[in-house]
Amino acid sequence: MTTENASANLDTVTASTAPASRARYGSLWRGVPRELGFLLLTMPIAIIGLSVLMSLFWTGVGTIVIYVGIFIVVATFYTARGFGIVELTRLDWAGRPAIPRPVWEKPGTPRTFWRTIFGPFANGHYWLYLLHGIVINPIVSVVTWTLTIVWLSVALGGLTGWIWEPFIPQGDRDFFLSQTIVDWVFRTQSTFDPIVGDRILYVIAGVLFAVTLPFVTRGLTLAHDAVARGLLGRWPSEALQREVADLSASRGAAVAAEDQALRRLERDLHDGPQQRLIRLQMDIAAAERKLADDPEAAATLLAEARQQAGDTLEELRALSRGFAPPILQDRGLVAAADSLAARSPIPITVESSLAAGERFSPEIERNAYYVLAELAANLAKHSGATGARLFIDRSVDAAGAAWLNVWLTDNGHGGASMVDGHGLRGLEERVRGLRGELTVESPLGGPTRIGARIPLA
């Protein structure tokens, strides 16, 4: 590589990294108003929380011998929980990523009077919230609030001092910071105007503190975020327990959905192709008996049998399309949805935000198509609609997880609901088995909006 090429490459790298650095610095400045709002309110809220919690807690401890103190201590726990939730909410407003909230009560646990009274004593989160409100948050808040006030005051005072300082009487002032610094650095007696020197020094300090203000506010906010994540957030063990519970629920829902799908397939085969095949068998047997004596009647029966065979084949194809039609495997979900809309007796408009040719795993596409096929079938049978719209898109939530969304809206009479043993309940169990979500919005009088969110991971 020649020296000219190396210089060109260095210039290219420098030119590409400079805008990125400016963009990152600009993003820091965009967060300053929210972070300043968070930091300036930090100490007042912390002091109020400290005063309230300390008063309640020690009053409860002092009167616990007469049993009233037990209820006061319990009130302290719930008050500490309230202040902790305020801190988490303020961090959300400050632009920090959401902190997972604790699990205060196990799902399915009945809420009784005695559990409400004595539950907080056995729940470690209440003790951590109390520790945060009485000890940790006041200490951290005093430090961060003081640094915020100092940094903001120096920045604003330095940048605006040249405007308002001339109106301040100097009197017999004999100490000037700029003169002291110059005399100490150069070991000589300065001869410049110290008043002008101080003003220049204050402007320089104001510029430096203003330039670094975004880094200070971001760092102090991150300090509160770290404390809140350690004391106010959900424990990893709780996340694991919830994960296990979700997996168990998903597994149960998947098994129930599979059982319902098999029962439905069995019913469809019994009511459709099986009955046609029995009729076909009877027609062929009747034709065999008439073949020698009445060939024309036998020919008529064979023609009917051929028609029955064709109808049975079409019905079997329709059943297979409900699970995995060839177009789904060959061209993907959007093409299969277009085909489904074309076969619907009610006009359906398909809208998709997916990129051309975008594909997903076969399991995801097959289940998403199953959802659409079920919704289209319900649309034709129960909606009373004259038109519908089908939406397909891919989204990413705040946690970075990717989802496939399929929605069907119609202008029917509404009133759809998930009833045990019916189609939408089975559909909900299938989607939940994929760890997704099914949403039904169908007020009486319409319109109906039903959709599923299926995780792509």
N, C-alpha and C positions, 0 to 999 in steps of 0.2 A: 504494500500500500504506500502510495507516495505521500509526501507532506501536504500537497494540495488536496488530495482526497481525504486525508485525516482532518484537515481544517474544515473542509466542507461538511464532513459527517458531524464534527463537533458543533458547527454552526446550526446544523439541522436539529440535533438533539437539544441544543440550548433554546432554539426557537420554539420547539414543541413543548418543552417543560415549562417555559416562562408563562404561557397562557394558563397552563394547568395550575401553577402556583398562584397566579392571580385569582383564578376561579376559586381555589380553596380558601384564600384569604377573604375573598368576597363573600363566600358562604359563611365564614366566621362572623363577619359583620352583620349579615342578615339575621343571625341568631342573637345578636347583642340586645335588642330591645326586650325580647322574651326572657333572656337570662338575667338582665338587669332587674326586670320586674320580679323575677323569682328571688334574686339575692337581696334586694332592698326590703322585701317583706319577710325575709327569713328570720331575722332576730326578733322583730315584734311578735311574730307568731310563736316562735320558740319560747320567748319569755312568758307570753300568755299561757302557753301549754305547761311550762314549768310551774307557774304559780297555781294554776288550777289543779294539776295532778298532785303536786306536793301537798296542797291543802286537803284535797280529798283523801289521799293515801294515809297521811299521818292522823287525820281525824278518824278515819276508819280503824287504823291500828290502835289508837288510843281508846276507842269505844268498843273494841271487839269483845271485851269482857261482858258487856251488857247486850251482846248479840246484834245490836244495831250496826256495829262496825263492820260486820260481815257484808251487809248490803251496801255500805258505803265503799268498801274495798271493791266489791263487784262493779259498782258504778264507776270506780276509778279505772278498772280494766276496760270497760266499754268506752269511757271517755278517751283513754289512751288509744284505743282502736280508732276512734273518730279522728284524733289528731294525726295518727299515722296515715289514714286514708287521705286526709287533706294534703299531707306531704307528698304522697304518691301522685295525687291529682295535679298538684303544682308542678311536679317534675314532668308529667305528661304535657302540661301547658308550656313548659320551658323547652319543649322539643326533644326530650330524651325518649329513647325507646321504652315502650311500656314494660313495667316490671310485673311479672306474674303475681297476682294476688294470692294470699294464703287460702287454704281450704279451712274455713272456720268450723264447719260441721260436715261430718261424713254424709254423703248422699244416702237418702233413705232413712236417716236417723230421725225418730220422732222428736219434736221439740216440746219438751215438758217444762213445767215450772222449776223442778229441781235441777234439770240439766241446764237450764238458763242461769240458775244461781251458781251452781258449783262447777259448771263446765269450764269457765275461764281459768279456774285454779289449776286444772289438769292440762290446759292447752298452752304449750310453750310460746305460741305466737303472742298471746296476751302479755306474757312477762317480757318478751323482747320489745313489744310496742311500748310498754311502760318504761323499760330501760332507755329506749330511744327518746321518749318524751321528757324524762326527768334528768338524764345524765348526758347522753351522747349528743342529741340535737342541740341543746343549749350551748355546749362547749364548741361544737363545730360551727354553729351559727354565729357566735360572737366573733370567731376568727374570720370567717368568710365575709360577714357583714362589715367588719372593720376594714379589711383589705379592699372591699368594693368601694366603700365610702372614700377611703384615702386615694385610691387610684382614680376614681371619678372626679374627686375634688381637685386633685393636682392637674388632671387633664383639662378640665373646664376652666379652673382658675388660671393656669398658665396660658391657655389660648386666648382668654379674654382679659387678662390682667392689664394689658396696655390700654384698654378702654377705660377701666374704672380706677386704676391706681393713681392717675394724676389728681383725682378728686379727694384723695385721702391725705390729710395733713401729715407732714413728716415730723414737725416739731424739732426737738433736739436729738433726733435719731443719730446714733454714731456707729451702728452695726449694719453692714451691708454684706450679704452672702457672696455676691460676685467678687467683691473686693477681697474678702477673706480667702476665697478659693484661689484667686490669682496670686495674692501675696504668698500663700503657702506653697503653691506649685512652683513659682518662679523665684522664690526667695528674694523678693525685691519689693519695693514700695510702689504700688500702682498709682498712676496719674490720671486714669480715665474717670468720667463721671460715674460714681457708683450707683446712682439712681437709674440711669440708663442701662448700666451693666446688669442690675438686678432684673430689669424688665426683659432684657434679651435672654437672660438665664431662665426666667420663668417661662418664656415662650418656648425655649428649647425643651425644658422639662415637660411642658404641656404637650408638645408634639410627640415626644418619646412615650409619655404615658397614654396618649390617645392612640398611637399606633399599636401599642401592646395591649390596649384594653380588651379586644376580642379574645386574646389568648388567656387573659386573666379571668374574664367572666366564664369562658368555657371550662377552664381548669377548676374553678371554684364550684361550678355547677356539677361537674363530673365528680368532685369530692362528695357532694350531697347524694349524687346518684349511687356512688359506690356504697356509702353508708346505708342508704335505703335498701339497696339490693341485698346487703348482708343481714339487715335486721328486720326489714318490713316485707321482703319478698317471700315467695313460696319456696319451701325447702326442696332440694333435689329428690328426696325420698317421696314427697307428696306428688311430684311430677311423675315419678316411676309408678306409684300406686294408681294415679289417674290413667297412666298409659296402660297398665295392666287391666284396669276396669274397662277402659275403652276397647281394648283388644278383645276382652271377654264378651262385651256387648256386641261388638262387630261380628265376632265368631258366631254368637247365638243368632244374630239377625241374618247372617249369611246362610246358616243352616236352615232357619225358618223360611227364608226366601226361596232357597233351593227346593225345600220340601213342597212349598206352595206351587212353585213352577212345575215340578214333576206331577203334582196332582192335577194341575191345570192341563198339562200335556196329555195325561191319561184321560181326562174328561173330554178334551177336544178330539182325541183319537177315537174314543168310544162313541161320541155323538156324531162324528163326521165320517172319516175314512172307514172305520170299522163297520158302521151301518151300511155304507155303500158297498163294501166288499161282501157283506152278507147278502145284500140284494143282488150283487153281481153273481155270486155263487148260485142263488136260486134261479136267476134268469138262465144261466148256462145249463143247469140241471133240467129246467123246463124245455130248453131248446133241444137237449139230447133226447128227451122223450118224444118230441114232436118231429125229430129230424127225418124219421122213416115215413111216418103217416102224413104229416102236413109240413112240407119243406118251406112253404111261404111263411107260415106262422113261426117256424124255427128261425128263418132269416130275420123276421121282425124282432124276435127275442134276442138274437145275436147282435142286431144293430143297437138295441137298447143296452145290452151288456157292454158294447163298445163305448157307448156314451157314458155309462156308469164308470167305466175304467178311466175315461178321460177326465170326468169330474173328480174322481178320487185322486188322480195324479195332480190336478190343479190344487185340490185342497191340501194335499201333502206338501206341495211347493209353497203354498201360503203359510203352512205351519213352519216350514223350515226357514222362510224369510223372517219369521218372528224371532228367530234365534241368531242366525248369522247368514244373511243373504250373500251370494257371491259378489255382488257389487261392493259390499262393505269390505270384503277381503281384498278386492282388486283395486278399488279407487278411493277408499277411505270413507270417513263418517259423513262429510258434507254431501258427497255424491249419493250415499245411501239415504240421507235425509231428503234429498231432492226426489229420489225414486219413491220414497214413502209418501211425500206430499203429492206426487203425481197420481198415486193410486187412491188417495183419500177421496171419499165422496163429498167432503166439505173442502172448499178451496183453502189451501195453506200456502202462505208465502214464507220462503226460507231466507233468513238473513244470517250471514256468518262473517265474523271478523278474523277467522283463521287464515293464515297465509296459504297461498295456492300450493296444493300438494302436501300440506302439513299432516303428518300421521302420528298416531299414538300407539301404545302397546295394543296387541289384539284383545287383551282382556278389557282394557278401558273402552276401546271402540265398540266391542260387542255389548258391554253393559250399557253404555250410553245409547246405543241403538235400541236396545231393549226398552229403555226408559222412553225414548221417543215413540217407539211402536205402541207401547201401552198408552201413552198419552193420546196418540192419534186414534187408537181404538176407542178410548173413553170419549174423545171428542165426537166421534161419529155416533156413538150409542146414546150418550146421556146429556150432551151440552145444549142441544137445541140451537147451536150457533150457525151462522151463515158464512163465516170466514174466520181464519185464525192466522197467527204469525208464529213462526218457529225461529228462535234465536240460538246460535251456537257461538261461543267465544271462549277464549283462554285468558285467565287473569292471574295476577300474582298478588298475594295479600301482604300485609305489613311485615310479617315474619319471613317473607321471601319464598313461601310455599306456592307452587303452581297448581291451579285448579282448572278443570274443564267444566263450563257452565252450559246447560241446555235448558231452554225455557219454551213453553208453549202458552200463548195467550189467545183467548177467543172472545167473541162478543155474545156468548150465550147467556142463559138465564142464571148461571152461578149456582151456588149451594153445594159445591163439591166439598167433601170432607173425608178424612181418613177414618174409616170404620173397620174394626177388627173383622177379618175374614173376607174383606172386599179388595178390589184391585189396587187402590191407592195405598192401603196399609201394606200389602205385599210389596208394592213398589218402594215404599219407604224402608221396609226391612232390607230389600236388596241394596238400596243406596247406602243405608247405614252399615251393611256388611262390607261395603267398600270404604268405610270410614268417611262417607260423604254426608250430605245434608239434602233433604227434600223439603221444599217450601210449597205450601198450598195457600193461595189467596183467592178466595171465591165467595164474596158476599152475595147474598140473595139479590137477584136482579142483574148480577154480573158487573163487570167482566170477570172472567176466571184467569188466573195467572199461576201456573204450576211449573216449577223448575227444580233441577237437581244440580248440586255442586259436587263434583267427583275429584278427589285429589289425584294428581298426576304422578306423585312420587310412588 
